[in-house]
Amino acid sequence: MKAVVNATLVTCAGHARPRVGPEMRELFIVPDGALLIDNGRIVDVNYRAEIESRATEIIDAGGCCILPGLVDAHAHPVFGDNRVDEFEMRSEGATYEEVAAKGGGIRSTVAKTRAATEEELTASANEHLQWMLRCGTTTLEAKSGYGLSLAEEAKMLRVMKNIGPQQVVPTFLGAHALPPGANNDQYLKSILDEMLPAVVEAGLAAYCDVFCEPGYFSLDDSRKILSRAKELGLGLRIHADQLTNSGGAKLAAELGAQTADHLEQSDEDGIKALAKAGVQPVLLPGSVYALGKAKYPLARKMIDEGLAVVLATDFNPGTSPCPSLPMVMSLACTQTKMTPAEAIIACTINAAHSLNRGQQIGSLEPGKRADFVIFDTKDYREIAYYFGLEHAREVYIGGERVYGR
């Protein structure tokens, strides 16, 4: 057995369910702590003096903070090329909507993704996951949505099965936008009758997502897609109320979705509906920042209403080219007034539960997979305080070191 010693353990332990309300500030810290690991699992979490003598291999953490591996519950890491040209256009004053009207936006990445081979997408996605790994991410959700046909969506989902070393949870997002030249009714029928059944039969996805927004997929269309996905056994996620308060949060509550994501425009009624239904909100402050907008989701209101808030990067080539959960934590603290402790819970145990993996990962507890990060800090608050840095000194997945500097 190996022991990781000489560390401040930020365990995020203590509950078998997502954290809500004041619980989001409870980190359960063990000073001068140690982890005992065997066969990729945590055997014990305790003070150093209680563990060190039981190990055959010692890893000295140098007095740093150890956190559970970070969990990114909303990302789009598989795509062709980038959209740096659109970034420049927005820096000159163009809005996201104006860029899309000129042929940019999602459809721009669709063309580049379709043009890429599976091997090329695998190589670029692995590079993206390495960026995330250097920031401490050990598990992530990955969405398709840049193929917009059965063959191209399946290509993206197959890539997700062959990238890592992180654990990747695949989500089918065929309802991301209409393909170029497509008729809404015909494409909706294709998703319902062809794409969803084929994806499920091939075992390519764990979840279905939809971009519920005027100009993309209406409330009625989103309801049809998610209801069909639920019939077929997929979990439900939804891009809700990002650009307009169009009722996406209430639809997530109505259908019992696992998560409702974005929620920048959601009002008090939508938040209360999510709380009543027990839907976890996934907040993406990186996309608000990258688009140069000022309206962030009402995180404090959500926490006060008893919602198990999650933070994620929304990593994608157009609206959030940010692979760093620590950077997202910093934005959440400065722009939505979450505390550093709440931000950590939102990126660990709450995020794990949003992917139905809270019993396996997300906290440092006996029996869980030994996914953890040695952060080069003496105080956990420094992770969000010193923004723009790669704080992760070493990253372990299943007890094995997969990154170090």
C-alpha positions as CSV (number, residue, x, y, z in Angstrom):
1,M,0.0,0.0,0.0
2,K,1.1,3.6,-0.6
3,A,0.6,6.6,1.6
4,V,0.5,10.2,0.5
5,V,1.7,12.2,3.6
6,N,2.6,15.6,4.8
7,A,-0.5,17.3,3.4
8,T,-3.5,19.4,4.3
9,L,-6.4,17.2,3.2
10,V,-9.4,19.0,1.9
11,T,-11.6,15.9,1.9
12,C,-15.1,17.3,0.8
13,A,-16.4,14.2,2.7
14,G,-19.3,13.7,5.1
15,H,-22.4,13.3,2.9
16,A,-23.7,10.6,0.6
17,R,-25.7,13.1,-1.4
18,P,-25.0,16.5,-3.1
19,R,-24.3,19.3,-0.7
20,V,-26.9,22.1,-0.3
21,G,-27.1,25.4,1.6
22,P,-24.6,25.8,4.4
23,E,-23.2,22.3,3.8
24,M,-21.5,23.7,0.7
25,R,-19.0,25.5,3.1
26,E,-18.1,22.3,4.9
27,L,-14.8,21.0,3.5
28,F,-13.8,18.6,6.4
29,I,-10.1,19.5,6.5
30,V,-7.4,17.2,8.0
31,P,-4.2,19.1,8.8
32,D,-1.0,17.1,8.7
33,G,-3.0,14.4,7.0
34,A,-2.4,11.4,4.9
35,L,-4.1,9.1,2.4
36,L,-3.7,5.3,2.4
37,I,-4.2,3.8,-1.0
38,D,-4.4,0.2,-2.3
39,N,-5.4,-1.1,-5.7
40,G,-6.5,2.3,-6.9
41,R,-8.8,2.9,-4.0
42,I,-8.6,5.0,-0.9
43,V,-8.3,2.7,2.2
44,D,-8.0,5.4,4.9
45,V,-8.0,9.1,5.4
46,N,-6.4,10.2,8.6
47,Y,-3.7,12.1,10.4
48,R,-0.2,11.3,9.1
49,A,0.8,9.6,12.4
50,E,-2.0,7.1,12.0
51,I,-1.2,6.1,8.4
52,E,2.5,6.4,7.6
53,S,3.7,3.2,9.3
54,R,1.1,1.1,7.4
55,A,2.5,1.9,4.0
56,T,5.1,0.2,1.9
57,E,5.5,3.3,-0.4
58,I,5.5,6.9,0.8
59,I,4.7,9.9,-1.3
60,D,5.6,13.3,0.3
61,A,3.2,16.0,-0.6
62,G,5.5,18.7,0.7
63,G,3.0,20.4,3.0
64,C,0.6,21.2,0.1
65,C,-3.1,20.9,-0.1
66,I,-4.7,17.7,-1.5
67,L,-8.1,17.9,-3.0
68,P,-10.3,15.3,-4.7
69,G,-9.8,15.2,-8.4
70,L,-11.8,18.0,-10.0
71,V,-14.9,17.1,-11.9
72,D,-15.9,19.1,-15.0
73,A,-19.6,18.5,-15.5
74,H,-20.1,20.5,-18.8
75,A,-17.5,20.5,-21.5
76,H,-17.3,20.3,-25.3
77,P,-13.7,19.0,-25.8
78,V,-14.1,17.3,-29.2
79,F,-14.1,19.7,-32.1
80,G,-12.2,20.6,-35.2
81,D,-9.8,23.6,-35.3
82,N,-10.8,26.7,-33.3
83,R,-12.7,30.0,-33.6
84,V,-10.0,32.5,-32.8
85,D,-11.2,34.7,-35.7
86,E,-14.5,35.1,-34.0
87,F,-12.8,36.0,-30.7
88,E,-11.1,38.9,-32.6
89,M,-14.5,39.9,-34.1
90,R,-16.0,40.1,-30.6
91,S,-13.0,42.0,-29.3
92,E,-13.9,44.6,-32.0
93,G,-17.5,44.9,-30.7
94,A,-19.5,42.2,-32.5
95,T,-22.0,40.2,-30.5
96,Y,-22.2,36.4,-30.4
97,E,-25.5,36.7,-32.4
98,E,-23.9,39.0,-35.0
99,V,-21.0,36.6,-35.4
100,A,-23.4,33.7,-35.9
101,A,-25.4,35.6,-38.5
102,K,-22.2,36.0,-40.5
103,G,-21.6,32.3,-40.7
104,G,-19.8,31.9,-37.4
105,G,-20.9,30.2,-34.2
106,I,-21.8,26.6,-33.8
107,R,-22.1,26.0,-37.5
108,S,-18.6,27.2,-38.1
109,T,-17.3,24.4,-35.8
110,V,-19.6,21.9,-37.4
111,A,-18.0,22.4,-40.8
112,K,-14.5,22.1,-39.2
113,T,-15.4,19.0,-37.2
114,R,-17.0,17.2,-40.1
115,A,-13.9,17.9,-42.2
116,A,-11.7,16.3,-39.5
117,T,-11.0,12.5,-39.4
118,E,-11.7,10.5,-36.3
119,E,-7.9,10.2,-35.7
120,E,-7.5,14.0,-36.0
121,L,-10.3,14.7,-33.5
122,T,-8.8,12.1,-31.1
123,A,-5.4,13.9,-31.2
124,S,-6.9,17.3,-30.7
125,A,-9.2,16.1,-27.9
126,N,-6.3,14.5,-26.1
127,E,-4.5,17.8,-26.2
128,H,-7.5,19.5,-24.7
129,L,-7.8,16.9,-22.0
130,Q,-4.1,17.4,-21.1
131,W,-4.8,21.1,-20.6
132,M,-7.6,20.2,-18.3
133,L,-5.4,17.6,-16.5
134,R,-2.8,20.3,-15.8
135,C,-5.6,22.3,-14.0
136,G,-6.6,19.3,-11.9
137,T,-9.6,17.8,-13.8
138,T,-9.7,14.0,-13.4
139,T,-13.3,13.4,-14.6
140,L,-15.3,15.3,-17.2
141,E,-18.6,15.2,-19.1
142,A,-18.1,15.6,-22.9
143,K,-20.8,16.7,-25.3
144,S,-21.2,16.0,-29.0
145,G,-23.1,18.5,-31.0
146,Y,-20.6,19.6,-33.7
147,G,-21.6,16.8,-36.1
148,L,-25.4,17.3,-36.5
149,S,-25.9,14.1,-38.4
150,L,-26.0,10.5,-37.2
151,A,-22.6,9.6,-38.8
152,E,-20.8,12.7,-37.5
153,E,-22.3,12.7,-34.0
154,A,-21.4,9.0,-33.7
155,K,-17.9,9.9,-34.8
156,M,-17.6,12.4,-32.0
157,L,-19.0,10.0,-29.4
158,R,-16.6,7.2,-30.5
159,V,-13.7,9.7,-30.0
160,M,-14.8,10.2,-26.4
161,K,-14.3,6.5,-25.7
162,N,-10.7,6.7,-26.7
163,I,-9.4,9.8,-24.9
164,G,-8.0,10.3,-21.5
165,P,-6.4,9.5,-19.0
166,Q,-9.4,11.2,-17.4
167,Q,-12.8,9.4,-17.0
168,V,-15.0,10.8,-19.8
169,V,-18.8,10.8,-19.5
170,P,-20.3,11.1,-23.0
171,T,-23.5,13.2,-23.7
172,F,-25.4,13.3,-27.0
173,L,-26.1,16.9,-28.1
174,G,-27.4,16.4,-31.6
175,A,-29.9,19.2,-30.7
176,H,-27.2,21.8,-30.6
177,A,-28.2,23.7,-33.7
178,L,-29.9,23.0,-37.0
179,P,-27.4,21.7,-39.7
180,P,-26.8,24.1,-42.6
181,G,-29.8,24.1,-44.9
182,A,-31.9,21.8,-42.7
183,N,-35.6,22.0,-42.2
184,N,-36.6,22.2,-38.5
185,D,-39.3,19.5,-38.7
186,Q,-37.1,17.1,-40.7
187,Y,-34.2,17.5,-38.4
188,L,-36.3,17.0,-35.3
189,K,-37.7,13.8,-36.8
190,S,-34.2,12.6,-37.5
191,I,-33.2,13.1,-33.9
192,L,-36.3,11.4,-32.6
193,D,-36.6,8.5,-35.0
194,E,-33.0,7.9,-36.1
195,M,-30.2,9.5,-34.1
196,L,-31.4,8.8,-30.5
197,P,-32.3,5.1,-31.1
198,A,-29.0,4.5,-32.9
199,V,-26.9,6.2,-30.2
200,V,-28.6,4.2,-27.4
201,E,-28.4,0.9,-29.3
202,A,-24.6,1.5,-29.8
203,G,-24.1,2.5,-26.2
204,L,-22.4,5.7,-27.2
205,A,-23.9,8.1,-24.6
206,A,-25.0,8.3,-21.0
207,Y,-27.0,11.5,-21.3
208,C,-28.9,13.6,-23.8
209,D,-28.7,17.3,-23.9
210,V,-30.5,20.0,-25.9
211,F,-29.8,23.7,-26.6
212,C,-33.2,25.1,-25.5
213,E,-33.2,28.6,-26.9
214,P,-35.2,30.6,-29.4
215,G,-33.6,30.3,-32.8
216,Y,-32.2,26.9,-31.8
217,F,-34.7,24.4,-30.2
218,S,-38.0,25.6,-28.9
219,L,-39.5,24.6,-25.6
220,D,-41.8,22.2,-27.4
221,D,-39.1,20.7,-29.5
222,S,-36.8,20.4,-26.5
223,R,-39.6,18.6,-24.5
224,K,-40.1,16.1,-27.4
225,I,-36.3,15.4,-27.7
226,L,-35.7,15.0,-23.9
227,S,-38.9,12.9,-23.4
228,R,-37.8,10.5,-26.2
229,A,-34.3,10.3,-24.7
230,K,-35.8,9.5,-21.3
231,E,-38.0,6.7,-22.8
232,L,-34.8,5.2,-24.3
233,G,-33.0,5.2,-20.9
234,L,-30.7,8.3,-21.2
235,G,-30.2,10.8,-18.5
236,L,-31.3,14.3,-19.2
237,R,-29.3,17.6,-19.3
238,I,-30.4,20.8,-20.8
239,H,-28.8,24.1,-21.9
240,A,-31.3,26.4,-20.3
241,D,-31.9,30.2,-20.1
242,Q,-28.5,31.1,-21.4
243,L,-29.4,33.9,-23.8
244,T,-33.1,34.5,-22.9
245,N,-35.4,33.5,-20.0
246,S,-37.3,31.2,-22.3
247,G,-38.5,28.7,-19.7
248,G,-35.6,26.2,-20.0
249,A,-35.2,25.9,-16.2
250,K,-38.9,25.1,-15.7
251,L,-38.7,22.5,-18.5
252,A,-35.8,20.9,-16.7
253,A,-37.9,20.7,-13.6
254,E,-40.9,19.4,-15.4
255,L,-39.0,16.5,-16.9
256,G,-36.8,15.7,-13.9
257,A,-33.6,16.4,-15.7
258,Q,-30.3,15.6,-13.9
259,T,-29.0,19.1,-14.6
260,A,-30.0,22.5,-16.0
261,D,-27.0,24.3,-17.4
262,H,-26.1,28.0,-17.9
263,L,-29.2,29.7,-16.3
264,E,-27.8,33.2,-16.7
265,Q,-31.3,34.5,-17.5
266,S,-33.3,32.3,-15.1
267,D,-35.5,34.2,-12.6
268,E,-36.7,33.4,-9.1
269,D,-39.6,31.3,-10.4
270,G,-37.3,29.1,-12.5
271,I,-34.9,28.7,-9.6
272,K,-37.7,27.7,-7.3
273,A,-38.9,25.2,-9.8
274,L,-35.4,23.6,-10.0
275,A,-35.3,23.4,-6.2
276,K,-38.7,21.8,-5.9
277,A,-37.7,19.2,-8.5
278,G,-34.2,18.6,-7.1
279,V,-32.5,19.5,-10.4
280,Q,-28.8,20.4,-10.1
281,P,-27.8,23.7,-11.7
282,V,-24.5,23.7,-13.6
283,L,-23.2,27.2,-13.7
284,L,-20.7,28.3,-16.4
285,P,-19.3,31.7,-15.6
286,G,-16.4,31.2,-18.1
287,S,-18.9,31.6,-21.0
288,V,-20.3,34.8,-19.6
289,Y,-16.8,36.2,-19.3
290,A,-15.6,35.0,-22.7
291,L,-18.7,36.6,-24.4
292,G,-18.0,39.9,-22.7
293,K,-21.4,39.8,-21.0
294,A,-22.2,41.1,-17.5
295,K,-25.2,39.0,-16.3
296,Y,-24.0,36.0,-14.3
297,P,-26.3,33.3,-12.9
298,L,-27.9,34.0,-9.5
299,A,-25.7,31.5,-7.6
300,R,-26.3,32.9,-4.2
301,K,-30.1,32.7,-4.7
302,M,-29.7,29.1,-5.9
303,I,-27.7,28.2,-2.8
304,D,-30.1,29.9,-0.5
305,E,-33.0,28.0,-2.2
306,G,-31.2,24.7,-1.3
307,L,-29.9,23.8,-4.8
308,A,-26.8,21.7,-5.1
309,V,-24.8,24.1,-7.3
310,V,-22.2,22.8,-9.7
311,L,-19.5,24.8,-11.5
312,A,-18.1,23.7,-14.9
313,T,-15.9,25.2,-17.6
314,D,-18.2,24.9,-20.7
315,F,-14.9,24.4,-22.5
316,N,-15.6,24.9,-26.2
317,P,-14.0,26.7,-29.2
318,G,-16.5,29.5,-29.4
319,T,-17.9,30.8,-26.1
320,S,-15.6,29.4,-23.4
321,P,-12.2,28.3,-24.6
322,C,-11.2,27.8,-20.9
323,P,-10.1,24.3,-19.7
324,S,-9.4,25.5,-16.1
325,L,-11.8,24.8,-13.3
326,P,-9.7,26.8,-10.9
327,M,-10.2,29.8,-13.1
328,V,-13.9,29.1,-13.1
329,M,-13.8,29.0,-9.3
330,S,-12.2,32.4,-9.2
331,L,-14.9,33.8,-11.5
332,A,-17.6,32.3,-9.3
333,C,-16.1,33.9,-6.3
334,T,-15.7,37.4,-7.8
335,Q,-18.7,37.6,-10.0
336,T,-21.4,35.5,-8.3
337,K,-20.2,35.8,-4.7
338,M,-19.7,32.1,-4.0
339,T,-17.2,31.5,-1.3
340,P,-14.0,29.6,-2.1
341,A,-15.3,26.6,-0.1
342,E,-18.6,26.6,-2.0
343,A,-16.7,26.8,-5.3
344,I,-14.6,23.7,-4.3
345,I,-17.7,21.7,-3.4
346,A,-19.3,22.8,-6.7
347,C,-16.3,21.4,-8.6
348,T,-15.9,18.1,-6.7
349,I,-18.6,16.2,-4.8
350,N,-21.6,18.2,-6.2
351,A,-20.2,17.8,-9.8
352,A,-19.6,14.1,-9.2
353,H,-23.3,13.6,-8.1
354,S,-24.5,15.5,-11.2
355,L,-22.9,12.8,-13.3
356,N,-24.3,10.0,-11.0
357,R,-20.7,9.3,-9.8
358,G,-20.9,10.7,-6.3
359,Q,-20.5,7.3,-4.7
360,Q,-17.2,6.7,-6.6
361,I,-15.4,10.0,-6.8
362,G,-15.7,13.7,-5.7
363,S,-14.4,13.3,-2.1
364,L,-11.5,11.8,-0.3
365,E,-13.2,8.9,1.5
366,P,-12.4,5.2,2.1
367,G,-13.7,3.0,-0.8
368,K,-13.7,5.8,-3.4
369,R,-11.4,5.8,-6.4
370,A,-8.1,7.4,-5.5
371,D,-8.4,10.4,-7.8
372,F,-6.7,13.4,-6.1
373,V,-4.7,16.5,-6.9
374,I,-1.7,17.9,-5.0
375,F,-2.1,21.6,-5.3
376,D,0.9,23.8,-4.8
377,T,-0.8,25.9,-2.1
378,K,-0.7,26.0,1.7
379,D,-4.3,27.3,1.9
380,Y,-7.2,26.0,-0.3
381,R,-8.4,29.5,-0.8
382,E,-5.3,30.3,-2.9
383,I,-6.7,28.1,-5.7
384,A,-9.3,30.7,-6.6
385,Y,-7.4,33.7,-5.2
386,Y,-4.3,33.4,-7.5
387,F,-6.3,33.2,-10.7
388,G,-4.6,32.4,-14.1
389,L,-2.1,29.9,-12.6
390,E,-1.9,26.1,-13.0
391,H,-1.8,25.3,-9.3
392,A,-1.8,21.5,-9.7
393,R,1.6,20.1,-8.9
394,E,0.7,16.4,-9.3
395,V,-2.5,14.6,-10.4
396,Y,-3.4,11.1,-9.6
397,I,-6.1,8.9,-11.1
398,G,-6.9,5.5,-9.6
399,G,-3.8,6.1,-7.3
400,E,-1.4,6.4,-10.3
401,R,0.4,9.6,-11.0
402,V,-0.7,10.9,-14.5
403,Y,0.7,14.4,-14.3
404,G,3.5,16.2,-12.4
405,R,5.7,19.1,-12.7
